[in-house]
Amino acid sequence: MGLDNIIYEKRGVKDKQLSEILAPLGSGIMVDDSNSFRGKMYDGFISDITGYSLYETDDWTHEDIEKVIVSLKDYKNNFDKIIDLETDLEHRYHMDVERFDAFVDLFVLCLEKGWRITAWY
């Protein structure tokens, strides 16, 4: 079975900015395409860089989301040239910079809005 991660308040979030951020990440298969992403596809990437698993987002606190953001930004800042970042993301994670940046934006938006992310699997 897969993993979908849902950004929510008391129910799924409907937000234009969120929908735009999630567009490159692909929507969850069991939920609305404007408030979820395919967590199973990205768990290895997120856990490798941040030490946090998308399978455990139900337990993430405000401080955990802050640490995830810092870890992602630190990873990106380790590269002097964008081409080096692109190469590493593609080689290690089969990712591109657009999706990487979408995750940073996603977690920042969740932090700013006080939204939680639930793991549904």
N, CA and C of each residue as an Amber inpcrd file, in Angstrom:
protein
   363
   0.8430000  -1.1740000   0.0000000   0.0000000   0.0000000   0.0000000
   0.8890000   1.2380000   0.0000000   0.4130000   2.3170000  -0.5580000
   1.1750000   3.5490000  -0.6550000   1.0050000   4.4410000   0.5540000
   1.5650000   5.6050000   0.4450000   1.4760000   6.6210000   1.4950000
   1.0450000   7.9130000   0.8600000  -0.0120000   8.5100000   1.3560000
  -0.3930000   9.8690000   0.9930000  -0.2360000  10.7150000   2.2420000
   0.2760000  11.9200000   2.0830000   0.3770000  12.8360000   3.2080000
  -0.5640000  14.0040000   2.9430000  -1.4260000  14.3100000   3.8870000
  -2.4750000  15.3070000   3.7090000  -2.1930000  16.5090000   4.5950000
  -2.2690000  17.6980000   4.0170000  -2.1020000  18.9310000   4.7710000
  -3.5050000  19.3350000   5.2140000  -3.6690000  19.5630000   6.4980000
  -5.0160000  19.7860000   6.9870000  -5.0690000  20.7650000   8.1490000
  -6.2630000  21.2520000   8.3870000  -6.6110000  21.9490000   9.6030000
  -7.4880000  20.9410000  10.3470000  -8.7960000  21.1640000  10.3830000
  -9.6910000  20.1410000  10.9210000 -10.2190000  19.2700000   9.7910000
 -10.0080000  19.6780000   8.5820000 -10.3300000  18.9020000   7.3830000
  -9.3100000  19.3060000   6.3270000  -9.3180000  18.6750000   5.2120000
  -8.3430000  18.9820000   4.1670000  -8.3130000  20.4690000   3.8320000
  -7.1290000  21.0170000   3.6900000  -6.9590000  22.4350000   3.4050000
  -7.2740000  22.7190000   1.9440000  -8.0230000  23.7760000   1.7030000
  -8.2660000  24.2960000   0.3610000  -7.6060000  25.6640000   0.3110000
  -6.5230000  25.7710000  -0.4280000  -5.7640000  27.0170000  -0.4660000
  -5.0550000  27.0980000  -1.8170000  -5.2300000  28.1980000  -2.5160000
  -4.6570000  28.3520000  -3.8560000  -3.1390000  28.2640000  -3.8300000
  -2.5060000  28.9260000  -2.8770000  -1.0450000  28.8940000  -2.7770000
  -0.5580000  27.4660000  -2.5290000  -1.2480000  26.7430000  -1.6710000
  -0.8920000  25.3560000  -1.4030000  -1.0310000  24.5120000  -2.6690000
  -2.1210000  24.6830000  -3.3940000  -2.3300000  23.9250000  -4.6330000
  -1.2040000  24.1630000  -5.6210000  -0.7540000  25.4100000  -5.7300000
   0.3340000  25.7400000  -6.6550000   1.6490000  25.0980000  -6.2130000
   1.9140000  25.1000000  -4.9260000   3.1350000  24.4810000  -4.4020000
   3.1170000  22.9800000  -4.6480000   1.9670000  22.3440000  -4.4610000
   1.8730000  20.8970000  -4.5910000   1.8560000  20.4050000  -6.0360000
   1.6060000  21.2820000  -6.9810000   1.4690000  20.8730000  -8.3910000
   2.6260000  20.0050000  -8.8930000   3.8910000  20.3580000  -8.6480000
   4.9620000  19.5100000  -9.1730000   5.1700000  18.2140000  -8.4000000
   4.5390000  18.0670000  -7.2570000   4.7700000  16.8870000  -6.4220000
   3.8190000  15.7420000  -6.7440000   2.8060000  15.9790000  -7.5310000
   1.8530000  14.9250000  -7.8480000   0.9100000  14.7150000  -6.6860000
  -0.3590000  14.5750000  -6.9780000  -1.3390000  14.4720000  -5.8990000
  -1.4470000  13.0540000  -5.3710000  -1.9860000  12.9470000  -4.1770000
  -2.2700000  11.6390000  -3.6020000  -3.3680000  10.9550000  -4.3960000
  -3.3530000   9.6560000  -4.4160000  -4.3200000   8.9520000  -5.2600000
  -5.6870000   8.7980000  -4.6150000  -5.7850000   8.9660000  -3.3200000
  -7.0550000   8.7480000  -2.6420000  -7.7080000  10.0380000  -2.1500000
  -7.0990000  11.1700000  -2.4360000  -7.6110000  12.4230000  -1.8930000
  -7.5860000  13.5050000  -2.9600000  -8.0890000  14.6610000  -2.6140000
  -8.1430000  15.8120000  -3.5000000  -6.7530000  16.1640000  -4.0150000
  -6.6720000  16.5440000  -5.2760000  -5.3640000  16.8340000  -5.8620000
  -4.8080000  18.2030000  -5.4910000  -5.4880000  18.9480000  -4.6360000
  -4.9880000  20.2670000  -4.2770000  -4.5140000  20.3530000  -2.8340000
  -4.5030000  19.2180000  -2.1010000  -4.0650000  19.3000000  -0.7080000
  -3.2750000  18.0690000  -0.2610000  -2.6930000  17.3340000  -1.2110000
  -1.9360000  16.1520000  -0.8170000  -0.8130000  15.8930000  -1.8230000
   0.1040000  15.0300000  -1.4200000   1.1780000  14.6110000  -2.3150000
   1.4810000  13.1490000  -2.0360000   2.1610000  12.5050000  -2.9730000
   2.4820000  11.0830000  -2.8610000   3.6810000  10.9050000  -1.9490000
   3.4430000  10.7800000  -0.6630000   4.5070000  10.6880000   0.3220000
   5.4520000   9.5220000   0.1220000   4.9160000   8.3930000  -0.3390000
   5.7570000   7.2060000  -0.5420000   6.8750000   7.4970000  -1.5390000
   6.5850000   8.3310000  -2.5310000   7.5800000   8.6690000  -3.5480000
   8.7350000   9.4850000  -2.9770000   8.4730000  10.2300000  -1.9090000
   9.4520000  11.1920000  -1.4070000   9.9990000  10.8720000  -0.0250000
   9.5080000   9.8210000   0.6120000   9.9370000   9.5400000   1.9800000
  11.4440000   9.3190000   2.0830000  12.0300000   8.5570000   1.1720000
  13.4730000   8.3070000   1.2290000  14.2780000   9.5850000   1.1370000
  13.8900000  10.4490000   0.2270000  14.5540000  11.7300000   0.0250000
  14.4500000  12.5960000   1.2890000  13.2390000  12.7240000   1.8150000
  13.0370000  13.5570000   3.0070000  13.7530000  12.9610000   4.2140000
  13.6140000  11.6710000   4.4360000  14.2330000  11.0710000   5.6230000
  15.7550000  11.0880000   5.5390000  16.3050000  10.9260000   4.3500000
  17.7550000  10.9550000   4.1940000  18.3270000  12.3310000   4.5330000
  17.6820000  13.3680000   4.0570000  18.1980000  14.7290000   4.2680000
  17.8430000  15.2760000   5.6470000  16.6510000  14.9670000   6.1250000
  16.1810000  15.6160000   7.3640000  16.1890000  14.7130000   8.5890000
  16.1830000  13.4020000   8.3870000  16.0600000  12.4800000   9.5140000
  14.6190000  12.2720000   9.9530000  13.6590000  12.8630000   9.2540000
  12.2400000  12.7270000   9.5630000  11.5590000  11.9250000   8.4640000
  10.6800000  11.0220000   8.8530000   9.9550000  10.2010000   7.8920000
   8.5760000  10.7840000   7.6140000   8.1990000  10.7850000   6.3460000
   6.8510000  11.2210000   5.9870000   5.7970000  10.2470000   6.4990000
   6.1960000   9.0410000   6.8340000   5.2660000   8.0830000   7.4160000
   4.9010000   8.4560000   8.8540000   5.6290000   9.3730000   9.4530000
   5.4100000   9.7460000  10.8500000   4.9850000  11.2000000  11.0240000
   4.4540000  11.8170000   9.9660000   4.1010000  13.2360000  10.0440000
   3.0170000  13.5290000  11.0700000   2.2080000  12.5370000  11.4040000
   1.1730000  12.7520000  12.4320000   1.7920000  13.2130000  13.7480000
   3.0260000  12.8090000  13.9880000   3.6990000  13.1230000  15.2430000
   4.5590000  14.3810000  15.1800000   4.6850000  14.9710000  14.0080000
   5.5510000  16.1480000  13.8830000   4.9690000  17.3340000  14.6540000
   5.8440000  18.0140000  15.3730000   5.4680000  19.2340000  16.0850000
   5.8860000  20.4430000  15.2430000   5.5290000  21.6090000  15.7200000
   5.9560000  22.8630000  15.1030000   7.4860000  22.8830000  14.9800000
   8.1550000  22.4700000  16.0410000   9.6180000  22.4570000  16.0590000
  10.1810000  21.4490000  15.0560000   9.5110000  20.3260000  14.8860000
   9.9550000  19.3380000  13.9030000   9.8980000  19.9120000  12.4890000
   8.8150000  20.6010000  12.1740000   8.6980000  21.2060000  10.8450000
   9.7890000  22.2510000  10.6460000  10.0810000  23.0290000  11.6810000
  11.1860000  23.9910000  11.5860000  12.5090000  23.2860000  11.2860000
  12.7590000  22.1640000  11.9620000  13.9990000  21.4100000  11.7420000
  14.0610000  20.8250000  10.3320000  12.9320000  20.3730000   9.8180000
  12.8790000  19.8600000   8.4470000  13.2490000  20.9730000   7.4750000
  12.6880000  22.1490000   7.6640000  12.9830000  23.2880000   6.7850000
  14.4680000  23.6350000   6.8390000  15.0170000  23.7260000   8.0350000
  16.4400000  24.0560000   8.1940000  17.3060000  22.9940000   7.5180000
  16.9720000  21.7290000   7.6980000  17.7540000  20.6520000   7.0840000
  17.7250000  20.7290000   5.5630000  16.5560000  20.9870000   4.9990000
  16.4500000  21.1030000   3.5420000  17.2300000  22.3010000   3.0200000
  17.1060000  23.4200000   3.7090000  17.8450000  24.6230000   3.2830000
  19.3500000  24.4220000   3.4320000  19.7800000  23.7730000   4.5070000
  21.2090000  23.4970000   4.6910000  21.7350000  22.5960000   3.5770000
  20.9640000  21.5820000   3.2330000  21.3590000  20.6920000   2.1420000
  21.5680000  21.4990000   0.8580000  20.6010000  22.3470000   0.5330000
  20.6990000  23.1450000  -0.6960000  21.8790000  24.1080000  -0.6370000
  22.1190000  24.6970000   0.5140000  23.2010000  25.6700000   0.6630000
  24.5880000  25.0460000   0.6350000  24.6770000  23.7140000   0.7150000
  25.9710000  23.0330000   0.6270000  26.5400000  23.0450000  -0.7830000
  25.7460000  23.4500000  -1.7550000  26.1860000  23.4540000  -3.1460000
  26.4730000  24.8820000  -3.6020000  27.6630000  25.0750000  -4.1780000
  28.0370000  26.3900000  -4.6700000  27.3420000  26.7330000  -5.9790000
  27.0630000  25.6950000  -6.7760000  26.4570000  25.9160000  -8.0860000
  25.1600000  25.1140000  -8.1740000  24.1730000  25.7090000  -8.8180000
  22.8800000  25.0430000  -8.9610000  23.0180000  23.7440000  -9.7470000
  23.9350000  23.6990000 -10.6930000  24.1260000  22.4780000 -11.4830000
  24.5940000  21.3250000 -10.5940000  25.4010000  21.6390000  -9.5800000
  25.8430000  20.5950000  -8.6490000  24.6780000  20.0790000  -7.8090000
  23.8040000  20.9870000  -7.3830000  22.5980000  20.5870000  -6.6510000
  21.7150000  19.7210000  -7.5490000  21.4920000  20.1710000  -8.7820000
  20.6610000  19.4080000  -9.7190000  21.2130000  18.0080000  -9.9340000
  22.5170000  17.9130000 -10.1110000  23.1650000  16.6160000 -10.3470000
  23.0050000  15.7010000  -9.1440000  23.2250000  16.2240000  -7.9420000
  23.1070000  15.4130000  -6.7330000  21.6700000  14.9540000  -6.5210000
  20.7260000  15.8600000  -6.6900000  19.3150000  15.4920000  -6.5230000
  18.9120000  14.3940000  -7.5040000  19.3150000  14.5390000  -8.7490000
  18.9640000  13.5420000  -9.7600000  19.6420000  12.2040000  -9.4830000
  20.9130000  12.2530000  -9.1790000  21.6780000  11.0240000  -8.9690000
  21.2240000  10.2640000  -7.7220000  21.0770000  10.9710000  -6.6120000
  20.7630000  10.3140000  -5.3410000  19.2730000  10.0640000  -5.1200000
  18.4330000  10.9800000  -5.6300000  17.0200000  10.9140000  -5.2660000
  16.0580000  10.8890000  -6.4580000  16.5790000  10.9500000  -7.6720000
  15.7170000  11.0200000  -8.8650000  14.7390000  12.1790000  -8.7250000
  15.2510000  13.3060000  -8.2520000  14.4740000  14.5200000  -7.9920000
  15.0030000  15.6470000  -8.8550000  14.2000000  16.6820000  -8.9920000
  14.6740000  17.9030000  -9.6360000  14.5330000  19.0640000  -8.6430000
  15.1310000  20.1790000  -8.9990000  15.1470000  21.3400000  -8.1050000
  13.7370000  21.8850000  -7.8870000  12.8940000  21.8140000  -8.9090000
  11.5240000  22.3230000  -8.7640000  10.7810000  21.5770000  -7.6580000
  10.8840000  20.2690000  -7.6470000  10.2110000  19.4950000  -6.5900000
  10.8710000  19.7250000  -5.2330000  12.1950000  19.8290000  -5.2110000
  12.8970000  20.1160000  -3.9620000  12.3870000  21.4340000  -3.3730000
  12.3850000  22.4800000  -4.2060000  11.9260000  23.7940000  -3.7440000
  10.4620000  23.7600000  -3.3230000   9.6530000  22.9330000  -3.9960000
   8.2460000  22.8090000  -3.6230000   8.1120000  22.2630000  -2.2020000
   8.9740000  21.3180000  -1.8450000   8.9280000  20.8020000  -0.4720000
   9.3070000  21.8710000   0.5430000  10.3280000  22.6440000   0.2530000
  10.6970000  23.7310000   1.1730000   9.5080000  24.6740000   1.3240000
   8.9300000  25.0900000   0.1890000   7.7840000  26.0050000   0.2280000
   6.6030000  25.3880000   0.9750000   6.3660000  24.0950000   0.7660000
   5.2730000  23.3970000   1.4370000   5.4350000  23.4440000   2.9490000
   6.6160000  23.0770000   3.4260000   6.8230000  23.0450000   4.8740000
   6.8040000  24.4500000   5.4780000   7.3210000  25.4390000   4.7530000
   7.2680000  26.8260000   5.2300000   5.8140000  27.2740000   5.3400000
   5.0200000  26.9730000   4.3120000   3.6130000  27.3740000   4.3340000
   2.8630000  26.6900000   5.4770000   3.1110000  25.4090000   5.6800000
   2.4690000  24.6990000   6.7970000   2.8500000  25.3360000   8.1270000
   4.1080000  25.6880000   8.2720000   4.5700000  26.3160000   9.5030000
   3.8800000  27.6660000   9.7090000   3.8470000  28.4830000   8.6580000
   3.2420000  29.8140000   8.7530000   1.7490000  29.7580000   9.0480000
   1.0580000  28.7980000   8.4510000  -0.4020000  28.7150000   8.5880000
  -0.8370000  27.8430000   9.7650000   0.1270000  27.1540000  10.3810000
  -0.2190000  26.2680000  11.4880000  -0.9020000  24.9890000  11.0220000
  -0.6840000  24.6010000   9.7620000  -1.2870000  23.3850000   9.2250000
  -0.4930000  22.1670000   9.6500000  -1.1820000  21.0770000   9.8410000
  -0.5530000  19.7910000  10.1630000  -0.5080000  18.9490000   8.8980000
   0.3210000  17.9380000   8.9230000   0.4100000  16.9910000   7.8030000
   0.1370000  15.6170000   8.3950000  -0.8170000  14.9380000   7.8370000
  -1.1210000  13.6080000   8.3290000  -0.6560000  12.5570000   7.3150000
  -0.2510000  11.4350000   7.8140000   0.1590000  10.3070000   6.9610000
  -1.0280000   9.3560000   6.8590000  -1.4640000   9.1000000   5.6410000
  -2.6170000   8.2380000   5.4220000  -2.1770000   7.0590000   4.5860000
  -2.0730000   5.9120000   5.2020000  -1.6420000   4.7120000   4.4740000
  -2.2680000   3.4670000   5.0500000
